[in-house]
Amino acid sequence: MVSLYHLRPTPPHHTQIVAEMASYGNGIEKLVEFQQPRPQDHFERRELNGIFAQPQPGLNRVGVHVPVGRLSAQEARDLAMVADKYVPGGEVRLTVEENAILPNVKDEDLAALRAEPTLNPPYRLSVNPGKIAGNVVSCTGAQFCGLAMVETKNNAEEIAKILEDRVEVPRAVRIHWTGCPNSCGQVQAGDIGLMGGPAKKMNAEGKMKAVPGVKVFVGGTIGEHGKLQLNPTDMNGGDDCDGVPIDNLVPVLTQIIVDKYDGTVKPEFVEEQTAWKVALDEADAAKAAVVAAKEAAKLAKAKAAEEAKAAAAAEAAAA
């Protein structure tokens, strides 16, 4: 009988299911289609954080941001108390972006709910977290996962806060973190994906030392025509780096948000960001020149070897 309830039934299974439904004599088999109808309109991802009216008059869904999906025991109790106070049955729904939704909140209760201490600073939970911090997804990370190469959740939460203070963005920017190539944080689907990886940074003695770093993916999309970004960028974290050290992520992410997602650096950070970008461009140009010089030397050496071989062959033929 399991085959009768297959999620994507083949025609014989479909026929048996419809025949079984027809045997009940209530006409419900006439409503059956072979598969769900394909959407015809443009997919628009719904915003989940914040307060939104439901189709039912007078009711609202309230999206509560749980930073990087990490919820302490006390925060869980506090959220449950808010749900008991404002939601029929104390219902709390969870999202794939690691946040929570309180459904069916009455219009007249919204002001009181927004004022709840649990949902305001200095507490971590919030209703309006911002377009960057509110869209961060992170795997467990090295703190509790033996496979992760770097710590993700603590870094993700801290860096997102800094970016919110540093950059203005007109739209949500989804930043996904994962500690290793298993990609539990789904970095290939993020606007920006950060995967734990090798990096080096110059220390006080002028030596390049291995440090926690990330590979940076840019341009993943979701929805009906979503596309994974499977190839990381080859960018560096600064003029003193190979790869992207986590310590250098703030200016790196700031620049990506500006270049790719119409972000604007706030005035008080413009000089600092510009100086970083100039230094990085100069360093990248210098590294490219070194690579080009090595390649030219390699080609010249190969050419000289071919010429020497040809000359030796000519001498041998003359003898």
Contacts in CASP RR format, 6 or more apart in sequence:
PFRMAT RR
TARGET T0000
AUTHOR 0000-0000-0000
METHOD contacts of the structure
MODEL  1
MVSLYHLRPTPPHHTQIVAEMASYGNGIEKLVEFQQPRPQDHFERRELNG
IFAQPQPGLNRVGVHVPVGRLSAQEARDLAMVADKYVPGGEVRLTVEENA
ILPNVKDEDLAALRAEPTLNPPYRLSVNPGKIAGNVVSCTGAQFCGLAMV
ETKNNAEEIAKILEDRVEVPRAVRIHWTGCPNSCGQVQAGDIGLMGGPAK
KMNAEGKMKAVPGVKVFVGGTIGEHGKLQLNPTDMNGGDDCDGVPIDNLV
PVLTQIIVDKYDGTVKPEFVEEQTAWKVALDEADAAKAAVVAAKEAAKLA
KAKAAEEAKAAAAAEAAAA
3 9 0 8 1.000
3 13 0 8 1.000
4 13 0 8 1.000
4 16 0 8 1.000
4 17 0 8 1.000
4 20 0 8 1.000
5 17 0 8 1.000
6 13 0 8 1.000
8 35 0 8 1.000
9 17 0 8 1.000
11 34 0 8 1.000
14 34 0 8 1.000
17 32 0 8 1.000
18 29 0 8 1.000
18 32 0 8 1.000
19 29 0 8 1.000
21 27 0 8 1.000
21 28 0 8 1.000
21 29 0 8 1.000
21 32 0 8 1.000
22 29 0 8 1.000
39 224 0 8 1.000
43 223 0 8 1.000
43 224 0 8 1.000
43 225 0 8 1.000
45 222 0 8 1.000
45 223 0 8 1.000
47 172 0 8 1.000
48 63 0 8 1.000
48 95 0 8 1.000
48 97 0 8 1.000
48 99 0 8 1.000
48 101 0 8 1.000
49 63 0 8 1.000
49 64 0 8 1.000
49 65 0 8 1.000
49 99 0 8 1.000
49 127 0 8 1.000
49 128 0 8 1.000
49 129 0 8 1.000
49 130 0 8 1.000
49 134 0 8 1.000
50 62 0 8 1.000
50 63 0 8 1.000
50 127 0 8 1.000
50 128 0 8 1.000
51 60 0 8 1.000
51 61 0 8 1.000
51 62 0 8 1.000
51 63 0 8 1.000
51 105 0 8 1.000
51 110 0 8 1.000
51 114 0 8 1.000
51 127 0 8 1.000
52 60 0 8 1.000
52 61 0 8 1.000
52 63 0 8 1.000
53 59 0 8 1.000
53 60 0 8 1.000
54 60 0 8 1.000
54 61 0 8 1.000
54 103 0 8 1.000
54 104 0 8 1.000
56 104 0 8 1.000
58 106 0 8 1.000
58 107 0 8 1.000
59 103 0 8 1.000
59 104 0 8 1.000
59 105 0 8 1.000
59 106 0 8 1.000
59 107 0 8 1.000
60 104 0 8 1.000
60 105 0 8 1.000
60 106 0 8 1.000
60 107 0 8 1.000
60 110 0 8 1.000
61 101 0 8 1.000
61 102 0 8 1.000
61 103 0 8 1.000
61 104 0 8 1.000
61 105 0 8 1.000
62 86 0 8 1.000
62 101 0 8 1.000
62 102 0 8 1.000
62 103 0 8 1.000
62 105 0 8 1.000
62 110 0 8 1.000
62 113 0 8 1.000
62 127 0 8 1.000
63 99 0 8 1.000
63 100 0 8 1.000
63 101 0 8 1.000
63 102 0 8 1.000
63 127 0 8 1.000
64 79 0 8 1.000
64 99 0 8 1.000
64 100 0 8 1.000
64 101 0 8 1.000
64 102 0 8 1.000
64 119 0 8 1.000
64 125 0 8 1.000
64 126 0 8 1.000
64 127 0 8 1.000
65 99 0 8 1.000
65 125 0 8 1.000
65 126 0 8 1.000
65 127 0 8 1.000
65 129 0 8 1.000
65 133 0 8 1.000
65 134 0 8 1.000
66 75 0 8 1.000
66 98 0 8 1.000
66 99 0 8 1.000
66 100 0 8 1.000
66 124 0 8 1.000
66 125 0 8 1.000
67 124 0 8 1.000
67 125 0 8 1.000
67 129 0 8 1.000
67 133 0 8 1.000
67 134 0 8 1.000
67 136 0 8 1.000
67 157 0 8 1.000
67 160 0 8 1.000
68 98 0 8 1.000
68 136 0 8 1.000
68 137 0 8 1.000
68 138 0 8 1.000
68 152 0 8 1.000
68 153 0 8 1.000
68 156 0 8 1.000
68 157 0 8 1.000
68 177 0 8 1.000
69 98 0 8 1.000
69 99 0 8 1.000
69 138 0 8 1.000
69 153 0 8 1.000
70 153 0 8 1.000
70 157 0 8 1.000
71 79 0 8 1.000
75 118 0 8 1.000
75 123 0 8 1.000
75 124 0 8 1.000
75 125 0 8 1.000
78 118 0 8 1.000
78 123 0 8 1.000
78 125 0 8 1.000
79 92 0 8 1.000
79 100 0 8 1.000
79 118 0 8 1.000
79 125 0 8 1.000
80 90 0 8 1.000
80 92 0 8 1.000
81 118 0 8 1.000
82 102 0 8 1.000
82 113 0 8 1.000
82 116 0 8 1.000
82 118 0 8 1.000
82 119 0 8 1.000
83 89 0 8 1.000
83 90 0 8 1.000
83 91 0 8 1.000
83 92 0 8 1.000
83 102 0 8 1.000
84 90 0 8 1.000
85 113 0 8 1.000
86 102 0 8 1.000
86 105 0 8 1.000
86 106 0 8 1.000
86 109 0 8 1.000
86 112 0 8 1.000
86 113 0 8 1.000
87 102 0 8 1.000
87 103 0 8 1.000
87 104 0 8 1.000
87 105 0 8 1.000
88 104 0 8 1.000
91 102 0 8 1.000
91 103 0 8 1.000
91 104 0 8 1.000
92 100 0 8 1.000
92 101 0 8 1.000
92 102 0 8 1.000
93 100 0 8 1.000
93 101 0 8 1.000
93 102 0 8 1.000
93 103 0 8 1.000
94 100 0 8 1.000
94 101 0 8 1.000
95 101 0 8 1.000
97 135 0 8 1.000
97 137 0 8 1.000
98 137 0 8 1.000
98 138 0 8 1.000
99 134 0 8 1.000
102 113 0 8 1.000
105 113 0 8 1.000
113 119 0 8 1.000
114 127 0 8 1.000
117 123 0 8 1.000
118 125 0 8 1.000
119 125 0 8 1.000
119 126 0 8 1.000
119 127 0 8 1.000
120 126 0 8 1.000
130 164 0 8 1.000
131 169 0 8 1.000
131 170 0 8 1.000
131 171 0 8 1.000
131 172 0 8 1.000
131 173 0 8 1.000
132 160 0 8 1.000
132 163 0 8 1.000
132 164 0 8 1.000
132 167 0 8 1.000
132 169 0 8 1.000
132 172 0 8 1.000
132 173 0 8 1.000
132 175 0 8 1.000
132 257 0 8 1.000
133 157 0 8 1.000
133 160 0 8 1.000
133 161 0 8 1.000
133 163 0 8 1.000
133 164 0 8 1.000
134 160 0 8 1.000
134 172 0 8 1.000
135 172 0 8 1.000
135 173 0 8 1.000
135 174 0 8 1.000
135 175 0 8 1.000
136 156 0 8 1.000
136 157 0 8 1.000
136 160 0 8 1.000
136 174 0 8 1.000
136 175 0 8 1.000
136 176 0 8 1.000
136 177 0 8 1.000
137 174 0 8 1.000
137 175 0 8 1.000
137 176 0 8 1.000
137 177 0 8 1.000
137 185 0 8 1.000
137 186 0 8 1.000
137 190 0 8 1.000
138 152 0 8 1.000
138 153 0 8 1.000
138 156 0 8 1.000
138 157 0 8 1.000
138 176 0 8 1.000
138 177 0 8 1.000
138 178 0 8 1.000
138 185 0 8 1.000
139 145 0 8 1.000
139 148 0 8 1.000
139 152 0 8 1.000
139 153 0 8 1.000
139 177 0 8 1.000
139 178 0 8 1.000
139 179 0 8 1.000
139 184 0 8 1.000
139 185 0 8 1.000
140 148 0 8 1.000
140 152 0 8 1.000
140 153 0 8 1.000
140 184 0 8 1.000
141 148 0 8 1.000
141 150 0 8 1.000
141 151 0 8 1.000
141 152 0 8 1.000
141 153 0 8 1.000
141 179 0 8 1.000
142 148 0 8 1.000
142 149 0 8 1.000
142 150 0 8 1.000
142 151 0 8 1.000
142 152 0 8 1.000
142 179 0 8 1.000
143 151 0 8 1.000
143 153 0 8 1.000
143 154 0 8 1.000
145 179 0 8 1.000
145 180 0 8 1.000
147 179 0 8 1.000
147 180 0 8 1.000
147 182 0 8 1.000
148 179 0 8 1.000
148 180 0 8 1.000
148 196 0 8 1.000
149 179 0 8 1.000
149 180 0 8 1.000
149 196 0 8 1.000
149 197 0 8 1.000
149 212 0 8 1.000
149 213 0 8 1.000
150 179 0 8 1.000
150 196 0 8 1.000
150 197 0 8 1.000
150 212 0 8 1.000
150 213 0 8 1.000
150 214 0 8 1.000
150 246 0 8 1.000
151 212 0 8 1.000
152 177 0 8 1.000
152 178 0 8 1.000
152 179 0 8 1.000
152 194 0 8 1.000
152 196 0 8 1.000
153 177 0 8 1.000
155 177 0 8 1.000
155 246 0 8 1.000
155 249 0 8 1.000
156 175 0 8 1.000
156 177 0 8 1.000
156 194 0 8 1.000
159 249 0 8 1.000
159 250 0 8 1.000
159 253 0 8 1.000
160 175 0 8 1.000
162 250 0 8 1.000
163 250 0 8 1.000
163 253 0 8 1.000
163 254 0 8 1.000
163 257 0 8 1.000
165 266 0 8 1.000
166 250 0 8 1.000
166 254 0 8 1.000
166 265 0 8 1.000
166 266 0 8 1.000
166 269 0 8 1.000
167 254 0 8 1.000
167 257 0 8 1.000
167 258 0 8 1.000
167 263 0 8 1.000
167 264 0 8 1.000
167 265 0 8 1.000
167 266 0 8 1.000
168 263 0 8 1.000
168 264 0 8 1.000
168 266 0 8 1.000
169 257 0 8 1.000
169 261 0 8 1.000
169 262 0 8 1.000
169 263 0 8 1.000
169 264 0 8 1.000
170 262 0 8 1.000
170 263 0 8 1.000
171 261 0 8 1.000
171 262 0 8 1.000
173 191 0 8 1.000
173 192 0 8 1.000
173 257 0 8 1.000
173 261 0 8 1.000
174 189 0 8 1.000
174 190 0 8 1.000
174 191 0 8 1.000
174 192 0 8 1.000
174 222 0 8 1.000
175 190 0 8 1.000
175 191 0 8 1.000
175 192 0 8 1.000
175 193 0 8 1.000
175 194 0 8 1.000
175 253 0 8 1.000
176 185 0 8 1.000
176 186 0 8 1.000
176 187 0 8 1.000
176 189 0 8 1.000
176 190 0 8 1.000
176 192 0 8 1.000
176 193 0 8 1.000
176 194 0 8 1.000
177 185 0 8 1.000
177 187 0 8 1.000
177 193 0 8 1.000
177 194 0 8 1.000
177 214 0 8 1.000
178 184 0 8 1.000
178 185 0 8 1.000
178 186 0 8 1.000
178 187 0 8 1.000
178 193 0 8 1.000
178 194 0 8 1.000
178 195 0 8 1.000
178 196 0 8 1.000
179 195 0 8 1.000
179 196 0 8 1.000
180 195 0 8 1.000
180 196 0 8 1.000
181 195 0 8 1.000
183 195 0 8 1.000
187 193 0 8 1.000
187 194 0 8 1.000
187 195 0 8 1.000
187 217 0 8 1.000
188 217 0 8 1.000
188 220 0 8 1.000
188 228 0 8 1.000
188 229 0 8 1.000
188 230 0 8 1.000
189 220 0 8 1.000
189 221 0 8 1.000
189 222 0 8 1.000
189 226 0 8 1.000
189 228 0 8 1.000
189 229 0 8 1.000
190 217 0 8 1.000
190 219 0 8 1.000
190 220 0 8 1.000
190 221 0 8 1.000
190 222 0 8 1.000
190 229 0 8 1.000
191 218 0 8 1.000
191 219 0 8 1.000
191 220 0 8 1.000
191 260 0 8 1.000
191 261 0 8 1.000
192 216 0 8 1.000
192 217 0 8 1.000
192 218 0 8 1.000
192 219 0 8 1.000
192 253 0 8 1.000
192 256 0 8 1.000
192 257 0 8 1.000
193 216 0 8 1.000
193 217 0 8 1.000
193 218 0 8 1.000
193 220 0 8 1.000
193 229 0 8 1.000
194 214 0 8 1.000
194 215 0 8 1.000
194 216 0 8 1.000
194 217 0 8 1.000
194 249 0 8 1.000
195 214 0 8 1.000
195 215 0 8 1.000
195 217 0 8 1.000
195 232 0 8 1.000
196 212 0 8 1.000
196 213 0 8 1.000
196 214 0 8 1.000
196 215 0 8 1.000
197 213 0 8 1.000
197 214 0 8 1.000
197 215 0 8 1.000
198 210 0 8 1.000
198 213 0 8 1.000
198 243 0 8 1.000
199 210 0 8 1.000
199 211 0 8 1.000
199 212 0 8 1.000
199 213 0 8 1.000
199 214 0 8 1.000
199 237 0 8 1.000
199 241 0 8 1.000
199 242 0 8 1.000
199 243 0 8 1.000
199 244 0 8 1.000
199 245 0 8 1.000
199 246 0 8 1.000
200 208 0 8 1.000
200 209 0 8 1.000
200 210 0 8 1.000
200 211 0 8 1.000
200 241 0 8 1.000
200 242 0 8 1.000
200 243 0 8 1.000
200 245 0 8 1.000
201 208 0 8 1.000
201 209 0 8 1.000
201 211 0 8 1.000
201 240 0 8 1.000
201 241 0 8 1.000
201 242 0 8 1.000
201 245 0 8 1.000
201 247 0 8 1.000
201 248 0 8 1.000
202 208 0 8 1.000
202 209 0 8 1.000
202 240 0 8 1.000
202 241 0 8 1.000
203 209 0 8 1.000
208 242 0 8 1.000
211 245 0 8 1.000
211 246 0 8 1.000
211 247 0 8 1.000
212 245 0 8 1.000
212 246 0 8 1.000
213 243 0 8 1.000
213 244 0 8 1.000
213 245 0 8 1.000
213 246 0 8 1.000
214 244 0 8 1.000
214 246 0 8 1.000
214 249 0 8 1.000
215 232 0 8 1.000
215 233 0 8 1.000
215 244 0 8 1.000
216 232 0 8 1.000
216 233 0 8 1.000
216 235 0 8 1.000
216 244 0 8 1.000
216 252 0 8 1.000
216 256 0 8 1.000
217 229 0 8 1.000
217 231 0 8 1.000
217 232 0 8 1.000
217 233 0 8 1.000
218 229 0 8 1.000
218 233 0 8 1.000
218 256 0 8 1.000
218 260 0 8 1.000
219 229 0 8 1.000
219 260 0 8 1.000
220 226 0 8 1.000
220 227 0 8 1.000
220 228 0 8 1.000
220 229 0 8 1.000
221 227 0 8 1.000
235 243 0 8 1.000
235 244 0 8 1.000
235 252 0 8 1.000
236 242 0 8 1.000
236 243 0 8 1.000
236 244 0 8 1.000
236 280 0 8 1.000
236 283 0 8 1.000
236 284 0 8 1.000
236 287 0 8 1.000
237 243 0 8 1.000
237 244 0 8 1.000
237 245 0 8 1.000
237 248 0 8 1.000
237 249 0 8 1.000
237 251 0 8 1.000
237 252 0 8 1.000
237 280 0 8 1.000
238 248 0 8 1.000
238 251 0 8 1.000
238 252 0 8 1.000
238 276 0 8 1.000
238 279 0 8 1.000
238 280 0 8 1.000
238 283 0 8 1.000
239 279 0 8 1.000
239 280 0 8 1.000
239 282 0 8 1.000
239 283 0 8 1.000
240 283 0 8 1.000
241 248 0 8 1.000
244 252 0 8 1.000
251 272 0 8 1.000
251 273 0 8 1.000
251 276 0 8 1.000
251 277 0 8 1.000
254 265 0 8 1.000
254 269 0 8 1.000
254 273 0 8 1.000
255 273 0 8 1.000
255 276 0 8 1.000
255 277 0 8 1.000
257 263 0 8 1.000
258 264 0 8 1.000
258 265 0 8 1.000
258 273 0 8 1.000
265 273 0 8 1.000
END
